[in-house]
Structure formats: C-alpha cells, structure tokens
Amino acid sequence: MTDRRQFFNTAAVLAGGAMLAHRPFARAQAGSLFDISLAEWSLFRRLFGGELTNLDFPAFARNEFGIAAVEYVNQFWMDKAEDKNYLSELKKRCDDNGVRSVLIMCDREGALGDPDNAARTMAITNHYKWVAAAAWLGCHAIRVNAQSSGEYTEQQKLAADGLQRLCEFAGDYGINVIVENHGGLSSNGKWLAGVMQMIDADNCGTLPDFGNFRITPEEMYDHYLGVQELMPFARGVSAKTYDFDAAGNETFTDFDRMMRIVLDAGYRGYVGVEYEGRAIEDVEGIRLTKALLEKTRAILQDEYPSV
C-alpha cells in the first residue's frame, strides 16, 4: 500500500503545473491545422503476436512512419501501469526518439456506467492507476468507455455518474478523461453527447472515432452525423481506416468531408492514425492512412485558420 501511495504521489508531482489548468486537447504545432499521432491498436496483431512490445512502440512509430506522437492501448501492458521502472523506461524511450505520449486508451477495467453501484465504483478506481501512469508519461488524457446497460436515459445517468467521479480524481493529475464511441449506446452520437452535457467537469470530453458507430449487429449510426455531434466535446480524434482504393482514398469514409467536420468544430489537435483493416498488412495501412491525412491537410490548409 505504501508503494502504491508513493506511485500516485510521484505521478502527481510529475504532472506538475498541468494540474492547474486543463487543456481542451493537446494542441498541434504552430502553423499546422492538426498533427498526426499513431494509435497503438493499429499494430494489434503484431503486439498480441509478440513481434512488437509496448516498449518498442515509440521508436517503431518514429523510425517506421516518421510519427512523433503515440497513443497507447493498456491491453498491451496491463500489468505495468504501476511499475515505476517500466514507466521510466517507456518515458526514456520516448525522449530518446523525440516522441510525445498523447494518451492511454483504457479497456477491460469494468463498466463506468454499471447499474450496480459497487461494480461502478470498482470500475472507477480501476482506472486510477492509468490516470497516474498517463501523468507520469506526460499524456494529456486517458480514453475510457461509457459502458452501461438498461434503459436509454438511465444508461446516460449511470455513465455520467461514473465519468464525473473519475474526472474528479483525474483532475488532481491534470489528466483529461475522454470517451470514445465504442459500441452499444456510446456509438449513438446523440446519446453520448447527452452524457457529456450531464457532466460538470472541465476535464471531460470525447474521442470521436470515424468508424466505431455500430450500436448493435443490426444497427449502424451515421458516422458523419455522429462525429459532428461529438466534436463540440472532442479532446482527441481517431482517424479509423479499413481499406483504400487505387487512389489512396479510404473506402468507408470521405476524409475531406470528415476532416471538414473536425475542423469546423475548431479542433486543432492530434488526429490519431488507427488502421483496423485486413485487406493489407498493418504497416502499409498505417502509411496509407498517414498519407491520406497529410493530403487532406494540404488541401484544407488554406481554407481554415491554423493554430
């Protein structure tokens, strides 16, 4: 218990001045409409397969793709969140390669909107270690899921309660808590926007994902509408891709249309490459997604004010 308390205290100290004010999102470099980060999930096959480790990820992002900002997924280092030596080594590898840690995507820690109060409280506390790890690494946020069950409005209330309470803890570390559309009612843009409106916390927001709008196996929410509804609360953006045509355009999402929605909302932060397709291998999918984002940014650069 003493070691755990020391870990949380150290993470709070490392968060430093960030605790005094929450940034709405990690801002792009001056003169840029948005910067590009790499979501670790893009490499899930080789990470689960043991070809790559989480410690390898920052250097791989920089050397293989020229991407200098990363978004971790906790599933690839579930038992390391409170390991000070591991976190220090991960931070060193980022520093050595000039890579910025943007956020940690958190799964498998329980439902923040669980109808059972004890289970919901446990889910909240399960996320504490990831808040502290994010502060240690210099991230601006953790990504969580607004998972719940029951009637539409009741699920909103339960999810809002869990998020509100987690945000209160994360506030002491200068960490944003951001929710991705990630299945169930969280993939209903109107529902998740309604949850955001119930929360009174400066460090709560969304992470709109271009692709995760399947509510049930039979029901798909319009992904352009969903992103538009979530962008007023966005603290990050995931550019999900599945497949590309011969011209390098994504076959599911019109990136020109979608990025106009993002920019029209005033967002000028990181856009994460998240390739999830199977038609081509992951490295090529990441390269094509990055190239498409760069092409779209060049087209829109003169139409929108940059940072």
N, C-alpha and C positions, 0 to 999 in steps of 0.2 A: 504493500500500500504506500509506503514511504517513497519507493522508487517511482511509482505511478504519479504520485503528487508532485515529485520533483520534475518528472517529464512534462506535466501540464504547466508547471510554473516556468520551466525553461522555455517552452513553446510560447508562452505569453510574453516573456521578455523579448524573445526573438521577433515577435510581431511588432514590438516597439510602438512607434508613432502611428502605425496603421490602426491601432485601437481607437484613436481619437476621432477618426472620420472614415466612413465607408465610401469607397469609390463605387459609382454605379456599375462600372465594368473596368477591366484592365485596358487602358486606352492604347490605341495604335500609335506608332511613331509619328512625330510631327511631319505633316505634309502627305500623310497616307490616309486613304479612305478607311482601310482596315488592314490589319496584319493577319498573317496566316499561322496557325498553330496546328499541331498534329495530335489527334486523338489516338491514344494507345490501342483502343479497340480495333482500329484499322489493321492491327497486326495480331489479332487474337489467335489465329491459327498457329502461327509460329511461337507465340508466347505459351499457349497451352501445350504445344508440342515439344517445348523445351529447346527450340532453336534459338530463342532470344529470351533474355531476362529483363525484369523491370529496371535493374541497374544498368543494363546495356542500352535501354531505350533512348535516353537523351543524346548520346553520341550517335546512335543509329539514325535518329531524326535529323541531326545536323549533317552528318557525313554522307548519308544516302540520299537525302532530299533537299538539303540546304534549308531546313526549317529550324528556327532558333527558339521555338516555344512549344511546350508539350503539355498535354492533358492526360494525367494518369488515370488508370482504372484500378480500383482497390482489389479487384479479384485476382490480380497477378502478384499481390504481395500482402495478402490478408493477415498474415501473422507477423508483419513487420511494422505495423502502424506506431507502436510504442517502443520500437528498438532504436535507441538513440544512436548507436554506432551505424546502423543501417541508414538511418535518415541523414546522418552526417556524410556518409559515403555517397549517397544519392545526390545530395546538395553539392558535394565536391565535384562529382562528375558533370553536373550541370554547369558549375562555374568554370571548370576546365575547358568545356566545349562552348562556352558562351551561350548557354541555353537557359531560357526563362521557364520556371514552373508556373503554369497558369491556374490549374485547378486539379482536384481529385474527384473522379466520378465514383460514387459510393453505391454499391449494391449489396444484397444479402445481409443486411443488418436489421431486418424487421420492417414492418409497415408503420410509417409515421402517422397514418390515419387509421390504425387498428381500432375497431369498435371496443375492444377490451382495454380499459384504462391502464392496467398493469402492463399489458403487452405493448401498448403505445409508449408508455414511459420507458420501458426497456429498449425499444427501438430508438428513442431519442438519445438515451445515454450511450447506446452502442455507437452512435455517430460522434460522440465527444472526442474519441481518440483520433478520428480523421480530421476534425477541426484543428486539433493541436498539431497533427502532422502537416496539415496544409500551412499553418502558420510557420512551422519550423522550416519548411521548404521555400517559403516566400510566395505561396499561391495567394490569389485573391479570393478563392471560393472553393466550396465543395459542392458537387452536384448530387442531389438526392432525388428520391422518387416519392410522389404523393399517393402512395398505395393505400387503398381503403376498401371497404365493402359495405353494402347496404343501399339505401335509397339515395338518389342523386344529391339532394340538399344536405342530407345527413353526412354523406361522404365528404362534402365540401367542408362542413363544420369540423369534422374529425381531423381531416388533413390540415386545416388551418390551425387547429389547436397544436398538433404535433410540430408543425413548422414554426409557429410562434415561439414555442418553448425552446426549440433547438436554436432559433435565431438569438434568443436571449443569452444563451451560453456562448454562441459563436461571436457575439458582439464584443465580448471581452478579449477576443483574439484578433479582432479586425477582419474577420472572415465573413464573406457573403455566403448565404445558403440559397442555392438556385435549383429550381425544379425543372426537369426535362419532361416533355411529353413522351411517355414511356409505357404505353399500354393501359388498358382499362379506361376509366373516365379521364385520366390525365392526358389521354390522346384526343380528348374533346377540348378544343381551344377555348370555347366559351366557358366550360366548366372550370378549367384551370385558371383562366383569367378571373373568374369569380372567386376562387380560393385566394388569389393574390389580393383582391380587394377586401377580403376579410382580415388580413394580417396587418398589424400595426408594428412594422419593424423596418428600419431603414436598410437593413442588410438582407432583405429577402427579395428574390426575383425569379426569373425564368431562364431556361436554356433552350430556346426553340430549336428543334431538330427538324430538318427538312423532310425526313422520311417516316418518323415514328407516329403516324396518325391512324393506326389500326386499333379501334376501340374493342372490337370482338372479331373473331374469324370472319364474320359476315358483314361487319360494319366498318367502313373506312371514312374518316373525316377528311374534308377538303384540305390539302396541306398548304395551299396558298392562304386560304382563309385562316387556318389555324396559326400559321406563323404571324400573320397580320394581327391576330387577336393577342398573341403572346409578346410581341415586340415592345409594347409600352413598358413591360416589366423586365426586359431582357438584360442580363448581366453576362451573356455569352451567346454564341450561335454555333450550331453544329451543321456543317455542310455535308449532309449524308448523301452518298452516291452508291449506285448499284451497278450501272452499266453505261457504256458510251457508244455513240455512233461513230462512223468513219471520220467525221469532222471534229471529234473530241468533245461533243456535247453530251450531257447526261440525258439518258432516255426517259427518266421519270420526272425530272424537274427542269424547267426552263430557268437556268441560272440568272439570266438577265432580268426576268420578271421577279424571281425570288429575291435577288440582291437589291432590287429597287425597293421592295417591301422593307427589307432590313434597313437600308439607308434612309428611306423616307421617315422611319421612326426616330432618326437621329443617332442611331447606333454607329460608333466609330471605334470598335474594339477588335478583339481577336475573333476570327472565324476559323473554326476547327475543321480540318480535313478528317472526314470519317468515312472511309471506304468500307462497304459491307457486302460487296458483290461476290459472285462466284465464277463469272464468265472469264475473268482474267485474274492473274495472281495478285496478291496484295500490294507488292512493291509497284507494279505497273498501275494498279488502280489508284494508289496514293499519288503517283506522279501525274496521272491524268486529272485527278481532282484538283491538285495544286495548280496545274497549268490552266485549267478552266477558271479557277478563281482569279488567277493573275490576268487572264484575258478579259474577264468581266470587269475587274478593277480598272484596267487600262481604258476600256470603253466608257466606263461611267465616271472616270476621274474628273473630267472637265464639267460634268453636269451637277456634281454635288460638292459642297464645301468639305474640305478635309479637316483634320484635327488642327 
